[in-house]
Structures are given as C-alpha cells and as structure tokens.
Amino acid sequence: MQNAAAVKPEREGRTIERNTPAPATLEAFRKRLAELSDRLPKRLRQCADYVAAHPDKIAISTVAELAAGAGVQPSAVIRFCKLMGFSGYSEMQRIFRDAYARRWPDYATRIENLRASGEDSPATLLAEFIDAGRASIESLAREIDAAQLGAAVEALAGASMIHIMGLGRAYPVAAYLAYAFEKMEIPTILHDKTGNLDRRHAILPGNVLLAISFAPYSAETIELAAYARERGSRVVAITDALNSPFHRLDALSLTVAEVDVGAFRALSATLTLAIALAVAVGAERRKRGESEDAVARSPEGAVENNC
C-alpha cells in the first residue's frame, strides 16, 4: 500500500514527500516548485507549468479557471496544492494575493481617469496596457533574484563572445540586447535564423549564450542552449519560470513575469531587465578593462611585458 504522505510520479518511480511545510512566501513557493517540477506526474506538472507561467492570474482565478488554463481537472489542482504543502487552493492562493496586492493609489487614479474616456476606446486599451506594464515592472522589482542577476552579469562580462537567441515574442528582446552590446563594442553574435543560417558552430568554450524564451518555449532556442552546454559554454536565460526547460540545462535563469491584457502580453518588465543587464555587463567589462590597464602600467606589469 502506498504511503499516504507521498506521491509516486508516473513512470519515474521516485517519491515526493508531502509533509513539507507550505511555502510562506512567493519566493519560497517558486523555489519548491523548481525542486519538484521534474519529478511530478504529467497532470501535476501541467498545474506547475501553468502556475509558474501565470503567477499574476492565480490571485484572482478560481480552482475551475486554473484547471481550465492548465488543461486538467479541478481535482488535479487540489492534489497539486496539497503536494506543495497547502491545505487547499485558498491557502495557496493567499500567498499570490499577498504578493500581487496593488497599493499604488496615485497611479490607479490616473488609470481610472484614462478608462473613463470610453469603454472601448483606444485610450481605455492604452490604460489597460499601462496598468499591466506597471504591475509587471513592480513585480520584477520585488521578485528579481539579485544574486542570480549578479552572477549573470559576471558570466556575460567574462565571455570572449556573447551569443544571443530569442525567437517569436522574445525576438525584440534579443535584438535589443545585440544592439546594446554592439554599441558598447562587446563581441556578440545574434542567432536570428535569418536566411535559415545556423551559426551554432561559432559557439566555443569560454563563450556565453544568452537565451530568451517564454512558455510555450521555442524548441530551437532550447536546442541551442543544450548545444552550448555540450560545447562547454555557459547559458544565461531570460525566461518566465524557474522550472522552464533552461532549469534542466543548469542555466543562470533570470525570471520575469508579464501581466497580460486579454491574450496579449507586452514586454515592459522584460525589456527593463534586458536594458539593466546590458548596461551592467558593459560597466563590468569597462571596470575589468581599466583594472587590466592599471596592472599593465604598474612596475610589475612593465616587467612582465618585457619578459
């Protein structure tokens, strides 16, 4: 008889203990989700993937709505909640409501003034996207892992060549990063599939791949990331969930969630992160260059150069 305090995933035979205390914060929730994701049965993994990709929706969704979004039965959502350590859906939902509670009266007033211009007007639509963009950027400010961001900057600043790939919705982010690095004279290759050219063979040890992809994730971007790891190159990922496919590639993942307006998602927070990342990498490379110049000008450096 199976232990009631454990779940055995389909086909894998590994056991996940249920008696772990419930996460008290959204950050703790995400860490536990990343730890469990690869071991979950199919239906529970669907729940995990949906929650990770749509954290902004959990605060306002019913069990039935979450189940429909994940493509599972409501009972699977309840099992997922209990596996994460919660007594039920309401308890899990509470940490999302606490994290995504909005306390910006000044901005809210401005948004409402825009909305008052007409129910279906362009100004109303603009208001919705402004509201979503602001919420996304505020979420980024709260949730970004500063240590992970610092590690990503260190890796990119030390790369002999930065390779960048992002397709579909991620392409504008990839293109901007390539532009910014080029302006800072940082060696960069943008893998954009133009002309169906495959530049993967340019990836060498000591290079870093900066990969950008969001659910449902670009197979080509994930494949290039796997290839880069095989070549001994580090991978830095900008993605929307800790349990994205990049997690299995030991990538330095920077997660960013965009609040959607209907079926559309802007890139407000993602581009903010990209700009900050590019500037930080440029500053770090300049700092290292100045340090190397100082060493070369020192008496010790002069002796080494003359040897």
Contacts in CASP RR format, 6 or more apart in sequence:
PFRMAT RR
TARGET T0000
AUTHOR 0000-0000-0000
METHOD contacts of the structure
MODEL  1
MQNAAAVKPEREGRTIERNTPAPATLEAFRKRLAELSDRLPKRLRQCADY
VAAHPDKIAISTVAELAAGAGVQPSAVIRFCKLMGFSGYSEMQRIFRDAY
ARRWPDYATRIENLRASGEDSPATLLAEFIDAGRASIESLAREIDAAQLG
AAVEALAGASMIHIMGLGRAYPVAAYLAYAFEKMEIPTILHDKTGNLDRR
HAILPGNVLLAISFAPYSAETIELAAYARERGSRVVAITDALNSPFHRLD
ALSLTVAEVDVGAFRALSATLTLAIALAVAVGAERRKRGESEDAVARSPE
GAVENNC
2 8 0 8 1.000
3 15 0 8 1.000
5 17 0 8 1.000
5 18 0 8 1.000
5 19 0 8 1.000
6 15 0 8 1.000
6 16 0 8 1.000
6 17 0 8 1.000
6 18 0 8 1.000
7 15 0 8 1.000
7 16 0 8 1.000
7 18 0 8 1.000
7 41 0 8 1.000
7 44 0 8 1.000
7 79 0 8 1.000
7 83 0 8 1.000
8 14 0 8 1.000
8 15 0 8 1.000
8 16 0 8 1.000
9 16 0 8 1.000
9 39 0 8 1.000
9 40 0 8 1.000
9 41 0 8 1.000
10 41 0 8 1.000
10 42 0 8 1.000
12 39 0 8 1.000
14 39 0 8 1.000
16 36 0 8 1.000
16 39 0 8 1.000
16 40 0 8 1.000
16 83 0 8 1.000
18 82 0 8 1.000
18 83 0 8 1.000
18 85 0 8 1.000
20 32 0 8 1.000
20 85 0 8 1.000
21 85 0 8 1.000
22 84 0 8 1.000
22 85 0 8 1.000
22 86 0 8 1.000
22 87 0 8 1.000
22 91 0 8 1.000
22 92 0 8 1.000
23 29 0 8 1.000
23 31 0 8 1.000
23 32 0 8 1.000
23 84 0 8 1.000
23 85 0 8 1.000
23 95 0 8 1.000
24 95 0 8 1.000
25 95 0 8 1.000
25 99 0 8 1.000
26 55 0 8 1.000
26 95 0 8 1.000
26 96 0 8 1.000
26 98 0 8 1.000
26 99 0 8 1.000
26 143 0 8 1.000
27 143 0 8 1.000
29 84 0 8 1.000
29 92 0 8 1.000
29 95 0 8 1.000
30 52 0 8 1.000
30 242 0 8 1.000
30 255 0 8 1.000
31 242 0 8 1.000
32 84 0 8 1.000
33 48 0 8 1.000
33 51 0 8 1.000
33 52 0 8 1.000
33 84 0 8 1.000
33 242 0 8 1.000
33 243 0 8 1.000
34 242 0 8 1.000
34 243 0 8 1.000
34 247 0 8 1.000
36 48 0 8 1.000
36 83 0 8 1.000
36 84 0 8 1.000
37 45 0 8 1.000
37 48 0 8 1.000
37 49 0 8 1.000
37 52 0 8 1.000
37 243 0 8 1.000
37 247 0 8 1.000
38 243 0 8 1.000
38 247 0 8 1.000
38 248 0 8 1.000
40 48 0 8 1.000
40 83 0 8 1.000
43 72 0 8 1.000
43 73 0 8 1.000
43 76 0 8 1.000
43 79 0 8 1.000
44 76 0 8 1.000
44 79 0 8 1.000
44 80 0 8 1.000
44 83 0 8 1.000
46 70 0 8 1.000
46 71 0 8 1.000
46 72 0 8 1.000
46 76 0 8 1.000
47 66 0 8 1.000
47 70 0 8 1.000
47 72 0 8 1.000
47 76 0 8 1.000
47 77 0 8 1.000
47 80 0 8 1.000
48 80 0 8 1.000
48 243 0 8 1.000
49 70 0 8 1.000
49 215 0 8 1.000
49 241 0 8 1.000
49 243 0 8 1.000
50 66 0 8 1.000
50 69 0 8 1.000
50 70 0 8 1.000
50 71 0 8 1.000
51 58 0 8 1.000
51 66 0 8 1.000
51 70 0 8 1.000
51 80 0 8 1.000
52 240 0 8 1.000
52 241 0 8 1.000
52 242 0 8 1.000
52 243 0 8 1.000
52 244 0 8 1.000
53 214 0 8 1.000
53 215 0 8 1.000
53 240 0 8 1.000
53 241 0 8 1.000
54 69 0 8 1.000
54 257 0 8 1.000
55 96 0 8 1.000
55 99 0 8 1.000
55 100 0 8 1.000
55 139 0 8 1.000
55 257 0 8 1.000
56 100 0 8 1.000
56 135 0 8 1.000
56 139 0 8 1.000
56 257 0 8 1.000
56 259 0 8 1.000
56 260 0 8 1.000
57 65 0 8 1.000
57 66 0 8 1.000
58 66 0 8 1.000
58 92 0 8 1.000
58 93 0 8 1.000
58 96 0 8 1.000
59 93 0 8 1.000
59 96 0 8 1.000
59 97 0 8 1.000
59 99 0 8 1.000
59 100 0 8 1.000
61 93 0 8 1.000
63 74 0 8 1.000
63 77 0 8 1.000
63 78 0 8 1.000
63 89 0 8 1.000
64 74 0 8 1.000
66 77 0 8 1.000
66 89 0 8 1.000
67 73 0 8 1.000
67 74 0 8 1.000
67 76 0 8 1.000
67 77 0 8 1.000
70 76 0 8 1.000
70 77 0 8 1.000
77 89 0 8 1.000
78 88 0 8 1.000
78 89 0 8 1.000
81 87 0 8 1.000
81 88 0 8 1.000
81 89 0 8 1.000
81 91 0 8 1.000
81 92 0 8 1.000
82 88 0 8 1.000
84 92 0 8 1.000
86 92 0 8 1.000
99 142 0 8 1.000
99 143 0 8 1.000
100 135 0 8 1.000
100 139 0 8 1.000
102 108 0 8 1.000
102 135 0 8 1.000
104 134 0 8 1.000
104 138 0 8 1.000
107 134 0 8 1.000
111 127 0 8 1.000
111 130 0 8 1.000
111 131 0 8 1.000
114 123 0 8 1.000
114 124 0 8 1.000
114 126 0 8 1.000
114 127 0 8 1.000
114 130 0 8 1.000
115 123 0 8 1.000
115 124 0 8 1.000
115 127 0 8 1.000
117 123 0 8 1.000
117 124 0 8 1.000
118 124 0 8 1.000
125 261 0 8 1.000
128 261 0 8 1.000
129 261 0 8 1.000
129 266 0 8 1.000
131 259 0 8 1.000
132 258 0 8 1.000
132 259 0 8 1.000
132 260 0 8 1.000
132 261 0 8 1.000
132 265 0 8 1.000
132 266 0 8 1.000
132 268 0 8 1.000
133 258 0 8 1.000
133 259 0 8 1.000
133 266 0 8 1.000
133 268 0 8 1.000
133 269 0 8 1.000
134 268 0 8 1.000
135 259 0 8 1.000
136 256 0 8 1.000
136 257 0 8 1.000
136 258 0 8 1.000
136 259 0 8 1.000
136 266 0 8 1.000
136 268 0 8 1.000
136 269 0 8 1.000
137 268 0 8 1.000
137 269 0 8 1.000
137 272 0 8 1.000
139 257 0 8 1.000
139 259 0 8 1.000
139 269 0 8 1.000
140 256 0 8 1.000
140 257 0 8 1.000
140 269 0 8 1.000
140 272 0 8 1.000
140 273 0 8 1.000
143 255 0 8 1.000
143 257 0 8 1.000
144 254 0 8 1.000
144 255 0 8 1.000
144 256 0 8 1.000
144 273 0 8 1.000
145 254 0 8 1.000
145 255 0 8 1.000
148 252 0 8 1.000
148 253 0 8 1.000
148 254 0 8 1.000
149 254 0 8 1.000
149 277 0 8 1.000
149 280 0 8 1.000
150 280 0 8 1.000
151 252 0 8 1.000
152 236 0 8 1.000
152 252 0 8 1.000
152 254 0 8 1.000
152 277 0 8 1.000
153 277 0 8 1.000
153 280 0 8 1.000
153 281 0 8 1.000
153 284 0 8 1.000
154 284 0 8 1.000
155 208 0 8 1.000
155 234 0 8 1.000
155 236 0 8 1.000
155 252 0 8 1.000
156 162 0 8 1.000
156 208 0 8 1.000
156 210 0 8 1.000
156 236 0 8 1.000
156 277 0 8 1.000
156 281 0 8 1.000
157 281 0 8 1.000
157 282 0 8 1.000
157 284 0 8 1.000
157 285 0 8 1.000
157 288 0 8 1.000
158 208 0 8 1.000
158 285 0 8 1.000
158 288 0 8 1.000
159 206 0 8 1.000
159 207 0 8 1.000
159 208 0 8 1.000
159 234 0 8 1.000
160 187 0 8 1.000
160 204 0 8 1.000
160 206 0 8 1.000
160 207 0 8 1.000
161 187 0 8 1.000
161 188 0 8 1.000
161 189 0 8 1.000
161 202 0 8 1.000
161 204 0 8 1.000
161 206 0 8 1.000
161 207 0 8 1.000
161 208 0 8 1.000
162 181 0 8 1.000
162 186 0 8 1.000
162 187 0 8 1.000
162 188 0 8 1.000
162 189 0 8 1.000
162 207 0 8 1.000
162 208 0 8 1.000
162 209 0 8 1.000
162 210 0 8 1.000
163 188 0 8 1.000
163 189 0 8 1.000
163 191 0 8 1.000
163 199 0 8 1.000
163 202 0 8 1.000
163 203 0 8 1.000
163 207 0 8 1.000
163 208 0 8 1.000
163 209 0 8 1.000
163 210 0 8 1.000
163 224 0 8 1.000
163 228 0 8 1.000
163 233 0 8 1.000
164 174 0 8 1.000
164 177 0 8 1.000
164 178 0 8 1.000
164 181 0 8 1.000
164 188 0 8 1.000
164 189 0 8 1.000
164 190 0 8 1.000
164 191 0 8 1.000
164 209 0 8 1.000
164 210 0 8 1.000
164 211 0 8 1.000
164 212 0 8 1.000
165 174 0 8 1.000
165 190 0 8 1.000
165 191 0 8 1.000
165 192 0 8 1.000
165 209 0 8 1.000
165 210 0 8 1.000
165 211 0 8 1.000
165 212 0 8 1.000
165 220 0 8 1.000
165 221 0 8 1.000
165 224 0 8 1.000
165 225 0 8 1.000
166 173 0 8 1.000
166 174 0 8 1.000
166 191 0 8 1.000
166 192 0 8 1.000
166 211 0 8 1.000
166 212 0 8 1.000
166 213 0 8 1.000
166 218 0 8 1.000
166 221 0 8 1.000
167 174 0 8 1.000
167 192 0 8 1.000
167 193 0 8 1.000
167 213 0 8 1.000
167 218 0 8 1.000
167 220 0 8 1.000
167 221 0 8 1.000
168 218 0 8 1.000
169 214 0 8 1.000
169 265 0 8 1.000
169 267 0 8 1.000
170 212 0 8 1.000
170 213 0 8 1.000
170 214 0 8 1.000
170 218 0 8 1.000
170 221 0 8 1.000
170 238 0 8 1.000
171 192 0 8 1.000
172 267 0 8 1.000
172 271 0 8 1.000
173 212 0 8 1.000
173 238 0 8 1.000
173 267 0 8 1.000
173 270 0 8 1.000
173 271 0 8 1.000
173 274 0 8 1.000
174 190 0 8 1.000
174 192 0 8 1.000
174 210 0 8 1.000
174 212 0 8 1.000
175 190 0 8 1.000
175 192 0 8 1.000
176 271 0 8 1.000
176 274 0 8 1.000
176 275 0 8 1.000
176 278 0 8 1.000
177 188 0 8 1.000
177 210 0 8 1.000
177 212 0 8 1.000
177 274 0 8 1.000
177 277 0 8 1.000
177 278 0 8 1.000
178 188 0 8 1.000
178 190 0 8 1.000
180 274 0 8 1.000
180 275 0 8 1.000
180 278 0 8 1.000
180 279 0 8 1.000
181 188 0 8 1.000
181 278 0 8 1.000
181 281 0 8 1.000
181 282 0 8 1.000
182 188 0 8 1.000
184 278 0 8 1.000
184 281 0 8 1.000
184 282 0 8 1.000
184 285 0 8 1.000
186 281 0 8 1.000
186 282 0 8 1.000
186 285 0 8 1.000
189 199 0 8 1.000
189 202 0 8 1.000
191 199 0 8 1.000
191 200 0 8 1.000
191 224 0 8 1.000
193 220 0 8 1.000
200 224 0 8 1.000
200 227 0 8 1.000
203 209 0 8 1.000
203 224 0 8 1.000
203 227 0 8 1.000
203 228 0 8 1.000
203 231 0 8 1.000
203 233 0 8 1.000
204 231 0 8 1.000
204 233 0 8 1.000
205 231 0 8 1.000
205 232 0 8 1.000
205 233 0 8 1.000
206 232 0 8 1.000
206 233 0 8 1.000
206 234 0 8 1.000
207 228 0 8 1.000
207 231 0 8 1.000
207 233 0 8 1.000
208 233 0 8 1.000
208 234 0 8 1.000
208 235 0 8 1.000
208 236 0 8 1.000
209 224 0 8 1.000
209 225 0 8 1.000
209 228 0 8 1.000
209 233 0 8 1.000
209 234 0 8 1.000
209 235 0 8 1.000
209 236 0 8 1.000
210 236 0 8 1.000
210 237 0 8 1.000
210 238 0 8 1.000
211 221 0 8 1.000
211 222 0 8 1.000
211 224 0 8 1.000
211 225 0 8 1.000
211 235 0 8 1.000
211 236 0 8 1.000
211 237 0 8 1.000
211 238 0 8 1.000
211 246 0 8 1.000
211 251 0 8 1.000
212 221 0 8 1.000
212 237 0 8 1.000
212 238 0 8 1.000
212 239 0 8 1.000
212 270 0 8 1.000
213 221 0 8 1.000
213 222 0 8 1.000
213 237 0 8 1.000
213 239 0 8 1.000
213 244 0 8 1.000
213 245 0 8 1.000
213 246 0 8 1.000
214 239 0 8 1.000
214 240 0 8 1.000
215 240 0 8 1.000
215 241 0 8 1.000
215 244 0 8 1.000
217 239 0 8 1.000
217 244 0 8 1.000
217 245 0 8 1.000
222 245 0 8 1.000
222 246 0 8 1.000
222 249 0 8 1.000
225 235 0 8 1.000
225 237 0 8 1.000
225 245 0 8 1.000
225 246 0 8 1.000
225 249 0 8 1.000
225 251 0 8 1.000
226 249 0 8 1.000
228 234 0 8 1.000
228 235 0 8 1.000
229 235 0 8 1.000
229 249 0 8 1.000
229 250 0 8 1.000
234 252 0 8 1.000
235 246 0 8 1.000
235 249 0 8 1.000
235 250 0 8 1.000
235 251 0 8 1.000
235 252 0 8 1.000
236 251 0 8 1.000
236 252 0 8 1.000
236 254 0 8 1.000
237 244 0 8 1.000
237 246 0 8 1.000
237 251 0 8 1.000
237 252 0 8 1.000
237 253 0 8 1.000
237 254 0 8 1.000
238 253 0 8 1.000
238 254 0 8 1.000
238 256 0 8 1.000
238 270 0 8 1.000
238 273 0 8 1.000
238 274 0 8 1.000
238 277 0 8 1.000
239 246 0 8 1.000
239 253 0 8 1.000
239 254 0 8 1.000
239 255 0 8 1.000
239 256 0 8 1.000
240 255 0 8 1.000
240 256 0 8 1.000
240 257 0 8 1.000
240 258 0 8 1.000
241 255 0 8 1.000
242 253 0 8 1.000
242 255 0 8 1.000
244 253 0 8 1.000
246 253 0 8 1.000
247 253 0 8 1.000
254 273 0 8 1.000
254 277 0 8 1.000
256 269 0 8 1.000
256 270 0 8 1.000
256 273 0 8 1.000
257 269 0 8 1.000
258 265 0 8 1.000
258 266 0 8 1.000
258 267 0 8 1.000
258 268 0 8 1.000
258 269 0 8 1.000
258 270 0 8 1.000
259 265 0 8 1.000
295 301 0 8 1.000
296 302 0 8 1.000
296 305 0 8 1.000
END
